[in-house]
Amino acid sequence: MATKEINNTDNENNKPHIAFIGLGNMGAPMAENLLKAGYRLSVYDLSAEANERLQQSGARVANSPKDAASNAQVVISMLPAGKHVHSVYLGENGANGLLAALPKGTLVIDSSTIAAADARLVAEAASKLGIDFLDAPVSGGTGGAIAGSLTFIVGGDSEAFAKAEPILEVMGKNIFHAGDHGAGQVAKICNNMLLGILMAGTAEAINLGVKNGLDPKVLSDIMLQSSGRNWTLEVYNPYPQVLENVPSSNGYKGGFMSKLMQKDLNLAMQTAQDTQVETPMGAKAAELYEAHALENGDRDFSSIIGRHDSSLLS
């Protein structure tokens, strides 16, 4: 176990040296925004192409997570699932992961969307080593990641949150401290469960109107001025050509993939089961997206409307 204390900042620009692990569709633009803000970055991803992209932007490419974090005061990760977070931070037996190699006082920010129980497990292991761990899942999609306008929903103690906030503000415009460890994950899956329910319901309502002779845009405008108004109608309408610059008007490409909505709904169901909370509408949304994602997992989640009219997906 490492016991040396770390320096709080990088000597060159008075900003901490950051290790960024996970350079996918979300992680890469987040890392690039940190580089643009003057942070020194060491990065690691399994994809050579992703590493090269960040190297061209000015990052140092590492050959492992431990190598990336070797001179860093802050570690940020954006990984696909809980098993990947476990593998990176805890290793196979809980003793040979990245946490065991980090100096006391390191700030770790995990922006992956994982089960709250998994986040708490890693946080507990980090705390025993004197490492500050925050679960900080995001909302805002790839567009928000590119624009630096993400919403961060953070779980962890207030002192660690205060240290992380200036860094998170480079990548996002709305930074919430939801509560203790795991709270960020709980808040995120509650939001996305509701979003899945709203999208499935909005798709059903528009389809019902269209099948009974209504114009989808006229119906959407009516509902926007009525009690059915919601975010999916206003800025993310699932029916093609009702709104411009949304996935439904671009063949359901881009945006938030259906398989990721399925993942988040399953996390919500897992949390509900673990805490014995009834979520019948969330369960139905999870069932719908599980079936939909079998053939449409890479399409935006608004493509759920295709279960009513498959011609919309052709």
C-alpha positions as CSV (number, residue, x, y, z in Angstrom):
1,M,0.0,0.0,0.0
2,A,1.4,3.4,-0.9
3,T,1.8,5.8,2.0
4,K,3.5,8.8,0.6
5,E,1.6,12.1,0.5
6,I,1.0,13.7,-2.9
7,N,1.6,17.2,-4.0
8,N,-1.6,19.1,-4.5
9,T,-0.8,20.8,-7.8
10,D,1.3,20.6,-10.8
11,N,4.3,22.9,-10.5
12,E,4.0,24.3,-14.1
13,N,0.5,25.8,-14.0
14,N,-0.7,25.3,-10.5
15,K,-3.3,22.8,-11.6
16,P,-3.3,19.1,-10.6
17,H,-2.0,16.5,-13.0
18,I,-4.9,14.3,-14.0
19,A,-5.0,10.7,-15.1
20,F,-8.0,10.1,-17.4
21,I,-9.1,6.5,-17.9
22,G,-11.7,5.6,-20.5
23,L,-11.8,7.6,-23.8
24,G,-15.0,6.5,-25.3
25,N,-17.7,8.8,-26.8
26,M,-18.1,10.6,-23.5
27,G,-14.6,10.3,-22.0
28,A,-12.6,11.6,-25.0
29,P,-14.3,15.0,-25.3
30,M,-14.3,15.4,-21.5
31,A,-10.6,14.8,-21.5
32,E,-10.1,17.2,-24.4
33,N,-11.9,20.0,-22.5
34,L,-9.5,19.5,-19.6
35,L,-6.6,19.8,-22.0
36,K,-8.1,23.0,-23.4
37,A,-8.4,24.4,-19.9
38,G,-4.6,23.9,-19.3
39,Y,-4.6,20.7,-17.3
40,R,-1.8,18.1,-17.9
41,L,-3.3,14.8,-18.7
42,S,-2.1,11.2,-18.8
43,V,-4.6,9.0,-20.5
44,Y,-5.4,5.4,-21.0
45,D,-7.9,3.4,-23.1
46,L,-7.9,0.0,-24.7
47,S,-8.4,1.6,-28.1
48,A,-5.2,2.7,-29.8
49,E,-7.3,5.1,-32.0
50,A,-8.8,6.8,-28.9
51,N,-5.3,7.1,-27.3
52,E,-3.9,8.6,-30.5
53,R,-6.7,11.2,-30.7
54,L,-5.9,12.5,-27.2
55,Q,-2.2,12.3,-27.9
56,Q,-2.7,14.7,-30.8
57,S,-4.6,17.0,-28.4
58,G,-1.6,17.1,-26.1
59,A,-2.1,14.3,-23.6
60,R,0.5,11.7,-22.6
61,V,-0.6,8.2,-23.5
62,A,0.0,5.6,-20.8
63,N,0.3,1.9,-21.2
64,S,-1.9,1.0,-18.2
65,P,-4.2,2.8,-15.6
66,K,-1.4,2.6,-13.1
67,D,1.0,4.2,-15.5
68,A,-1.5,7.0,-16.2
69,A,-1.8,7.7,-12.5
70,S,1.9,7.4,-11.7
71,N,2.4,11.2,-11.4
72,A,-1.2,12.3,-11.0
73,Q,-3.0,13.9,-8.1
74,V,-6.4,13.3,-9.6
75,V,-7.8,10.3,-11.4
76,I,-11.0,10.5,-13.5
77,S,-12.6,7.5,-15.1
78,M,-15.4,7.0,-17.6
79,L,-16.0,3.3,-18.0
80,P,-18.8,1.2,-19.5
81,A,-20.1,-0.7,-16.5
82,G,-19.5,-1.7,-12.9
83,K,-17.4,-4.7,-13.8
84,H,-14.9,-2.4,-15.5
85,V,-14.8,0.0,-12.5
86,H,-14.1,-3.0,-10.2
87,S,-11.4,-4.3,-12.5
88,V,-9.6,-1.0,-12.7
89,Y,-9.8,0.1,-9.1
90,L,-10.0,-3.1,-7.1
91,G,-8.3,-5.7,-9.5
92,E,-9.2,-9.3,-9.5
93,N,-8.8,-9.9,-5.8
94,G,-9.3,-6.4,-4.4
95,A,-5.6,-6.0,-3.7
96,N,-3.9,-5.4,-7.1
97,G,-6.1,-2.7,-8.6
98,L,-5.3,1.0,-9.1
99,L,-6.4,2.0,-5.6
100,A,-3.6,0.0,-4.1
101,A,-1.1,1.9,-6.2
102,L,-2.3,5.5,-5.4
103,P,-0.8,7.7,-2.8
104,K,-2.8,8.8,0.2
105,G,-4.8,11.9,-0.6
106,T,-5.4,11.2,-4.3
107,L,-8.8,12.4,-5.5
108,V,-10.6,9.8,-7.6
109,I,-13.7,10.8,-9.7
110,D,-15.6,8.0,-11.3
111,S,-18.1,9.3,-13.9
112,S,-19.2,5.8,-15.0
113,T,-22.9,5.0,-14.6
114,I,-22.9,1.9,-12.3
115,A,-24.9,0.5,-9.5
116,A,-24.9,2.5,-6.3
117,A,-23.8,-0.6,-4.4
118,D,-20.7,-0.9,-6.6
119,A,-19.8,2.7,-6.1
120,R,-20.1,2.3,-2.4
121,L,-17.9,-0.8,-2.5
122,V,-15.1,1.1,-4.3
123,A,-15.5,4.2,-2.1
124,E,-15.1,2.0,1.0
125,A,-11.9,0.5,-0.3
126,A,-10.6,3.9,-1.2
127,S,-11.4,5.3,2.2
128,K,-9.4,2.6,3.9
129,L,-6.4,3.8,1.9
130,G,-6.9,7.4,2.6
131,I,-8.1,8.1,-1.0
132,D,-10.9,10.5,-1.7
133,F,-13.5,8.8,-4.0
134,L,-16.5,10.4,-5.7
135,D,-19.1,8.8,-7.8
136,A,-20.0,11.5,-10.4
137,P,-22.2,10.1,-13.2
138,V,-23.2,12.6,-15.9
139,S,-26.2,13.7,-17.9
140,G,-26.1,15.5,-21.2
141,G,-25.0,13.0,-23.7
142,T,-22.1,13.3,-26.2
143,G,-23.2,16.8,-27.2
144,G,-22.9,18.0,-23.7
145,A,-19.5,16.3,-23.3
146,I,-18.2,18.1,-26.4
147,A,-19.7,21.4,-25.4
148,G,-18.5,21.1,-21.8
149,S,-22.1,21.5,-20.6
150,L,-22.6,18.2,-18.8
151,T,-24.6,17.8,-15.6
152,F,-22.5,16.1,-12.9
153,I,-24.4,14.3,-10.1
154,V,-21.9,13.7,-7.4
155,G,-21.8,11.4,-4.4
156,G,-19.2,11.6,-1.7
157,D,-18.1,13.7,1.3
158,S,-18.2,17.5,1.0
159,E,-14.4,18.1,1.3
160,A,-13.7,15.9,-1.7
161,F,-16.6,17.5,-3.6
162,A,-15.1,20.9,-3.0
163,K,-11.7,19.8,-4.4
164,A,-13.4,18.2,-7.4
165,E,-15.8,21.1,-8.2
166,P,-13.4,23.3,-10.1
167,I,-12.3,20.4,-12.3
168,L,-15.9,19.3,-13.0
169,E,-16.8,22.9,-13.9
170,V,-14.4,22.6,-16.9
171,M,-16.5,19.7,-18.3
172,G,-20.0,20.7,-17.1
173,K,-22.2,23.6,-16.3
174,N,-24.5,22.0,-13.7
175,I,-22.7,20.4,-10.7
176,F,-24.8,18.8,-8.0
177,H,-23.7,17.3,-4.7
178,A,-26.4,14.7,-4.3
179,G,-25.1,13.3,-0.9
180,D,-22.8,10.6,0.4
181,H,-21.1,7.8,-1.6
182,G,-23.5,6.2,-4.1
183,A,-25.9,9.1,-4.0
184,G,-24.8,10.3,-7.4
185,Q,-25.6,7.0,-9.0
186,V,-29.0,6.8,-7.3
187,A,-29.9,10.3,-8.5
188,K,-28.7,9.5,-12.0
189,I,-30.7,6.3,-12.4
190,C,-33.8,7.9,-10.9
191,N,-33.6,10.6,-13.5
192,N,-33.0,8.1,-16.4
193,M,-35.7,5.8,-15.2
194,L,-38.2,8.7,-15.4
195,L,-36.7,9.6,-18.8
196,G,-37.3,6.1,-20.1
197,I,-40.9,6.2,-18.8
198,L,-41.5,9.6,-20.4
199,M,-40.1,8.6,-23.8
200,A,-42.0,5.3,-23.9
201,G,-45.2,7.1,-22.9
202,T,-44.7,10.0,-25.3
203,A,-44.1,7.6,-28.2
204,E,-47.3,5.8,-27.4
205,A,-49.3,9.0,-27.2
206,I,-48.0,10.4,-30.5
207,N,-48.6,7.0,-32.2
208,L,-52.2,6.9,-31.0
209,G,-52.9,10.3,-32.4
210,V,-51.2,9.6,-35.7
211,K,-53.1,6.3,-36.2
212,N,-56.3,8.3,-35.6
213,G,-55.5,10.9,-38.3
214,L,-53.7,13.6,-36.4
215,D,-50.6,15.3,-37.6
216,P,-47.6,14.5,-35.3
217,K,-46.4,18.1,-35.1
218,V,-49.9,19.5,-34.4
219,L,-50.5,16.9,-31.7
220,S,-47.1,17.6,-30.2
221,D,-47.8,21.3,-30.1
222,I,-51.2,20.7,-28.5
223,M,-49.6,18.5,-25.8
224,L,-46.8,21.0,-25.2
225,Q,-49.4,23.6,-24.3
226,S,-51.4,21.1,-22.2
227,S,-50.9,19.0,-19.1
228,G,-49.0,16.3,-21.0
229,R,-46.0,18.6,-21.6
230,N,-42.6,17.0,-20.9
231,W,-39.0,17.2,-21.9
232,T,-39.2,14.6,-24.6
233,L,-41.9,16.5,-26.4
234,E,-40.2,19.8,-26.0
235,V,-36.6,19.1,-27.0
236,Y,-36.3,15.4,-28.1
237,N,-39.5,14.5,-29.9
238,P,-39.4,10.8,-31.0
239,Y,-41.4,11.4,-34.3
240,P,-39.4,12.2,-37.4
241,Q,-39.3,15.8,-38.6
242,V,-41.3,17.2,-35.8
243,L,-38.1,18.9,-34.4
244,E,-34.9,19.6,-36.2
245,N,-31.5,18.5,-35.0
246,V,-32.7,15.6,-33.0
247,P,-32.0,11.9,-33.6
248,S,-35.5,11.1,-34.7
249,S,-35.0,13.5,-37.7
250,N,-31.6,11.9,-38.5
251,G,-32.6,8.2,-38.7
252,Y,-32.3,7.8,-35.0
253,K,-28.5,8.2,-35.2
254,G,-26.4,9.7,-32.5
255,G,-27.9,10.8,-29.1
256,F,-28.3,8.2,-26.3
257,M,-28.3,4.6,-27.6
258,S,-31.2,2.4,-26.7
259,K,-28.8,-0.2,-25.2
260,L,-27.5,2.4,-22.8
261,M,-31.1,3.3,-21.7
262,Q,-31.7,-0.4,-21.2
263,K,-28.5,-0.6,-19.0
264,D,-29.6,2.4,-16.9
265,L,-33.2,1.0,-16.5
266,N,-31.7,-2.3,-15.4
267,L,-29.5,-0.5,-12.8
268,A,-32.7,1.2,-11.5
269,M,-34.4,-2.1,-11.3
270,Q,-31.4,-3.6,-9.4
271,T,-31.4,-0.7,-7.0
272,A,-35.2,-1.0,-6.5
273,Q,-34.9,-4.7,-5.8
274,D,-32.0,-4.2,-3.4
275,T,-34.0,-1.7,-1.4
276,Q,-37.4,-3.4,-1.8
277,V,-39.0,-0.4,-3.6
278,E,-41.8,-0.9,-6.0
279,T,-41.3,0.6,-9.5
280,P,-44.0,-0.8,-11.8
281,M,-43.7,1.8,-14.4
282,G,-39.9,1.6,-14.4
283,A,-40.2,-2.1,-14.7
284,K,-42.4,-1.8,-17.7
285,A,-40.1,0.7,-19.3
286,A,-37.2,-1.7,-18.7
287,E,-39.1,-4.5,-20.3
288,L,-39.9,-2.4,-23.4
289,Y,-36.3,-1.3,-23.9
290,E,-34.9,-4.8,-23.3
291,A,-37.1,-6.0,-26.2
292,H,-36.4,-3.0,-28.4
293,A,-32.6,-3.1,-27.9
294,L,-32.4,-6.6,-29.2
295,E,-32.4,-5.2,-32.8
296,N,-32.1,-1.5,-32.2
297,G,-29.6,-1.2,-29.4
298,D,-27.4,1.3,-31.4
299,R,-30.3,3.5,-32.3
300,D,-31.2,6.5,-30.2
301,F,-33.6,5.7,-27.3
302,S,-36.3,7.8,-29.0
303,S,-36.5,5.0,-31.6
304,I,-38.7,3.2,-29.1
305,I,-41.6,4.7,-31.2
306,G,-40.6,2.1,-33.8
307,R,-42.3,-0.7,-31.8
308,H,-45.6,0.9,-32.8
309,D,-44.6,1.7,-36.4
310,S,-41.6,-0.1,-37.7
311,S,-41.6,1.9,-40.9
312,L,-40.2,4.8,-38.9
313,L,-37.0,2.8,-38.5
314,S,-36.5,1.9,-42.1
